[in-house]
């Protein structure tokens, strides 16, 4: 009887251990596919990344990192509904997942759903441990600009360049936002900062030229448009710049 009871205890312990180990094995199997997906994503081999990450999610559906990267892979392939589905799941599983909120916000930017995008960028910024708030502020500015709230767009782009003073695109967008609310001196300053960081920034030179025309600074506008033509002679911007040059001469 004692032997039988001992055997039963061993059997119960084995069954309990097996139940505990099975989920851990699933997590480990999913992790292998996730790591492979990371490698393929970094190599821009999105089809292979998609296969690995889909398998990871099939094995372990409640991993927010796998959902996030799968959503990003769908986004890279231009499949916005699928990207949104997995990014939403990522933030559902981990509500303070700042990176997933930002990337989900970018999906809504592409869909021109400005208000929902704004909600997600602000959710990312609410996480004090988020390491790249400049990215969230930049995209928040894009959402406000798309919505037509140019003053708030300017505020967001200004916060972006305060965090990252070398962010040339943010300075260009800051200039465009100031331009739309008729703060022309500040727009000129922002565009000049953009081209000082990136001397080949054709769009910023073009935008600078258009503001200088409004300020009736013909000489400096001519310089800006001439630079556009030098940098990208075959572009649509250069074609338009030539028309301005003809008018200014």
C-alpha positions in Angstrom: 0.0 0.0 0.0 2.8 2.4 0.8 4.5 1.7 -2.5 1.2 2.3 -4.3 0.7 5.6 -2.6 4.3 6.6 -3.4 3.7 5.8 -7.0 0.5 7.8 -7.1 2.4 10.8 -5.6 5.1 10.6 -8.2 2.5 10.4 -11.0 0.7 13.4 -9.6 3.9 15.4 -9.4 4.9 14.4 -13.0 1.5 15.5 -14.3 1.8 18.8 -12.5 5.3 19.4 -13.8 4.2 18.7 -17.3 1.3 21.2 -17.1 3.7 23.9 -15.9 6.4 23.1 -18.5 4.1 23.1 -21.5 3.3 26.8 -21.6 7.0 27.6 -21.1 7.9 25.3 -24.0 5.4 27.2 -26.1 6.9 30.5 -25.1 10.4 29.3 -26.0 9.2 27.9 -29.4 7.5 31.2 -30.2 10.6 33.1 -29.1 12.7 31.2 -31.6 10.4 32.3 -34.4 10.3 35.8 -33.1 14.0 36.1 -33.1 14.2 34.8 -36.7 11.5 37.3 -37.6 13.6 40.1 -36.1 16.6 39.1 -38.2 14.5 39.0 -41.4 12.8 42.3 -40.6 16.2 44.0 -40.1 17.3 42.6 -43.4 14.1 44.0 -45.0 13.1 40.4 -46.0 9.5 41.1 -45.0 8.0 38.0 -46.6 10.2 35.7 -44.5 9.7 37.9 -41.4 6.0 37.6 -41.9 6.2 33.8 -42.0 8.2 33.6 -38.8 6.3 36.2 -36.9 2.9 34.7 -37.9 4.1 31.4 -36.6 5.3 33.0 -33.3 1.8 34.5 -32.8 0.1 31.2 -33.7 2.1 29.5 -31.0 1.9 32.2 -28.3 -0.8 34.8 -29.2 -0.3 36.9 -26.1 3.2 38.2 -26.6 3.0 42.0 -27.2 6.5 42.1 -28.8 5.5 39.5 -31.4 2.3 41.3 -32.2 4.1 44.6 -32.5 6.7 43.4 -34.9 4.1 41.4 -36.9 2.2 44.7 -37.2 5.3 46.5 -38.3 6.0 43.9 -40.9 2.5 44.2 -42.4 3.0 47.9 -42.4 6.2 47.5 -44.3 4.3 45.5 -46.9 1.7 48.2 -47.2 -1.1 46.1 -45.6 -2.6 48.7 -43.3 -5.6 46.8 -41.9 -3.5 43.8 -40.9 -0.9 46.1 -39.4 -3.6 47.9 -37.4 -5.0 44.6 -36.1 -1.8 43.4 -34.6 -0.6 46.8 -33.3 -4.0 47.2 -31.6 -3.5 43.8 -30.0 0.0 44.7 -28.8 -1.3 47.8 -26.9 -4.3 45.8 -25.6 -1.8 43.3 -24.1 0.5 46.0 -22.9 -1.3 49.3 -22.5 1.9 51.3 -21.8 3.7 49.9 -24.9 4.9 53.3 -26.2 6.5 52.1 -29.4 3.4 50.2 -30.4 1.2 53.2 -29.7 3.4 55.4 -31.9 3.4 52.8 -34.7 -0.3 52.3 -34.4 -0.6 56.1 -34.6 1.4 56.1 -37.8 -1.1 53.6 -39.3 -3.9 56.0 -38.5 -1.9 58.9 -40.0 -1.8 56.9 -43.2 -5.6 56.4 -43.0 -5.9 60.1 -42.3 -7.7 59.4 -39.1 -6.0 62.4 -37.3 -7.8 62.2 -34.0 -7.2 58.6 -33.4 -3.5 59.0 -34.3 -3.3 61.9 -31.8 -4.7 59.7 -29.1 -2.0 57.1 -29.7 0.9 59.5 -29.9 -0.2 61.1 -26.6 -0.5 57.6 -25.0 3.1 57.0 -25.9 4.2 60.4 -24.5 2.3 59.5 -21.2 4.9 56.8 -20.6 7.7 58.5 -18.8 10.0 55.6 -19.7 9.6 56.1 -23.4 13.1 56.6 -24.8 12.4 58.5 -28.0 9.7 61.0 -27.4 11.0 63.1 -30.3 9.5 60.6 -32.6 6.1 60.8 -31.0 6.2 64.6 -31.0 7.1 64.6 -34.7 4.3 62.3 -35.6 1.9 64.3 -33.3 2.9 67.4 -35.3 2.1 65.6 -38.5 -1.3 64.6 -37.2 -2.2 68.2 -36.1 -0.9 69.5 -39.4 -3.1 67.0 -41.3 -6.0 68.0 -39.2 -5.4 71.7 -40.0 -4.4 72.7 -36.5 -1.2 74.4 -37.5 -0.5 76.2 -34.2 -0.5 72.9 -32.4 1.5 71.3 -35.2 4.1 74.0 -34.7 4.2 73.3 -30.9 4.8 69.6 -31.5 7.5 70.2 -34.1 9.2 72.7 -31.8 9.2 70.1 -29.0 10.8 67.6 -31.5 13.7 69.9 -32.3 14.2 70.8 -28.6 14.8 67.1 -28.0 16.7 66.5 -31.2 18.3 69.7 -32.5 19.7 67.9 -35.6 16.2 66.7 -36.9 16.2 68.6 -40.2 12.8 67.3 -41.3 11.2 68.5 -38.1 12.7 72.0 -38.8 11.2 71.9 -42.3 7.8 70.9 -41.0 8.1 73.5 -38.2 8.7 76.1 -41.0 5.6 74.9 -42.9 3.5 75.1 -39.8 4.7 78.7 -39.0 4.1 79.6 -42.7 0.5 78.5 -42.4 -0.2 80.7 -39.4 1.7 83.6 -41.0 4.6 83.6 -38.6 7.0 84.2 -41.5 10.1 85.3 -39.7 10.0 82.1 -37.6 9.3 80.1 -40.7 12.4 81.5 -42.4 14.5 80.7 -39.3 13.2 77.1 -39.3 13.9 76.5 -43.0 17.4 78.0 -42.7 18.1 75.7 -39.7 16.9 72.7 -41.8 19.3 73.5 -44.7 22.1 74.2 -42.3 21.7 70.6 -41.0 21.1 69.1 -44.4 22.7 71.3 -47.1 21.1 69.1 -49.9 17.6 69.5 -48.5 15.8 70.6 -51.7 12.3 70.9 -50.3 13.5 73.1 -47.5 15.2 75.4 -49.9 12.1 75.6 -52.0 9.9 76.3 -49.0 12.3 79.0 -47.9 12.1 80.6 -51.3 8.3 80.8 -51.2 8.3 82.4 -47.7 11.0 84.9 -48.7 8.8 86.0 -51.7 6.0 86.7 -49.3 8.4 88.7 -47.2 9.4 90.6 -50.4 13.0 89.6 -50.0 13.6 89.0 -53.7 17.4 88.6 -53.5 17.3 85.9 -50.9 14.4 84.2 -52.5 16.3 84.0 -55.8 19.3 82.4 -54.0 17.0 79.8 -52.5 15.3 78.9 -55.8 18.6 78.8 -57.6 19.8 76.3 -55.0 16.8 74.1 -55.7 17.7 74.1 -59.4 21.3 73.2 -58.7 20.4 70.3 -56.4 17.6 68.7 -58.4 17.5 70.1 -61.9 15.1 67.5 -63.3 12.6 67.6 -60.4 9.1 69.2 -60.3 10.4 71.5 -57.6 13.1 72.8 -60.0 10.6 73.4 -62.7 8.5 75.5 -60.3 11.7 77.2 -59.0 12.7 78.2 -62.6 9.3 79.9 -63.0 9.9 81.9 -59.8 13.4 82.8 -60.9 12.1 84.1 -64.2 9.6 86.3 -62.2 12.3 87.5 -59.8 14.9 88.5 -62.4 
